[in-house]
Amino acid sequence: MNKKDTQDIVITPEAAEQIRIIRRDNQVPETHGLRIGIQGGGCCGYSYLLAFDDKVESTDKVMESEGISIYVDERSFEGLIGTTIEYLEGPQGKGFRFNNPNQPQSCSSGKCGSCG
C-alpha cells in the first residue's frame, strides 16, 4: 500500500502546465503519474529523471502537486525531500529546474570531466 507523504515534492504552476502540455502532445493517459528520480550524484551533483509511468511500485512514495500524481522510488526519495520543480524560459533556453535543498555542492575542480 502506498501512502501519501507529508514531505512533498512541489511542482510550480508553470511546471505543471508544461507537464500537462507534454502529456497532451504525447497522448499520455491521465492515469499515468509523473515518475521523478535521481540518477548519479558525486561531485558534479544529481541528474534527474522525469517520465510518465503507469505503474506504482509497492515501495514508491506517492504524492500530488498541482493536480499531478508523483511517484518516487524509495532510493531517490531521501535526496528529493523538499524539492521544488520549476519550468523556466529565458535567453539560455527553456526547461525544468530542480531546486533541491539536498543537492551536493559542485566540486568545481573540473576533474570529474562533466563539471563546468
N, C-alpha and C positions, 0 to 999 in steps of 0.2 A: 504494500500500500504506500502510495506517495503522499507526502504531507506538504502542505503549504509552509514555506519557511518565512520567518519574520525578518531575516537578514537579506532582503530582496536586492536583486539587480534592478536598476531603474533604466527604463528606456525613455528618452525625452520625446515630447510630442512630434518634433521634426523627424527623429529617427523612426518613430512608429509609423508615421506617414510614408516614409521611404520604404520601410519593410512591407507595408500594405501594397505599395506600387509594385515592388519586386514580386510579391506573392501573386498579384493580379496578372502582371505581364508574363509570368512563367506558369500561370494556371495551376498554382499550388492550392490544394483544397484548404478551406478554413479549419479543417480538423487537424492540420499539421501545426505543430508548435515550432518555436524557434529554438534550435539547439545551440547553446553557447558553450565553448570550451577553451581551454588553454593548451597550447602546444609549445613545447620547448621551454625556454627560460634561460638561465645562466646570465652571463654578464651583459648580454645585449637585450635583456628583458623578455617579456612574453610575446608570443604570437597567438592570435586569437582565431577561433573557429566560429563561424556563423553559418548555419544551414537549417533548412526546414526538415523536420523529422516527424514521421507519423507513429513512431514507437517510443514509448516511455518505459525505461528500464526500472526494475524494482528499487534500485539504489539511487535513481535520479532525484535531485531536488527539483520540485515543481513550484513555479511561482507565476505571477502575472503582473504585467506593467502596461499601461495604456491599452488594455484590452488584448494584449498579445501574450499567449501562453509561452513560458520559457522553461526549457529543460536543461539542466546542468548535471553532468556526471559528477559522481561523488569526489573523484580525484581533483577535478577542476574547481569545485565549489569553494574550497578554502581560499584559493587565490583570486576569487571573483567577488567575495563578500564586499558589499558597499560600492560596487562598480556602477557608474552611470555611462550609458551608451548614447552618444550624440551622433547626429548627422550634420556635417558641415560642408558648405560650398564656399570657395574663395579662390584667390588668384593661383594658388598652388594645386587646385583641383577640388574634387569632392569625394566624400566617403565617410565611413563610420569611424568614430574615435572613441576609444575606451578610456574613460577617466577612472583609473583603478588605483585606489589607495594602497594596494598590496604589490604594485609593480616594483620589481627590483630597480634600483638606480643603475643606469647605464655606466659601464666602466670608462667609456670614452678613451680607452687606451689605443683602440684601433687594432689590437692584437687578435681579436676573435674573428676577424675577416668580414663580419657583416655589420659591425658597428660603424656609425658615421664618422 
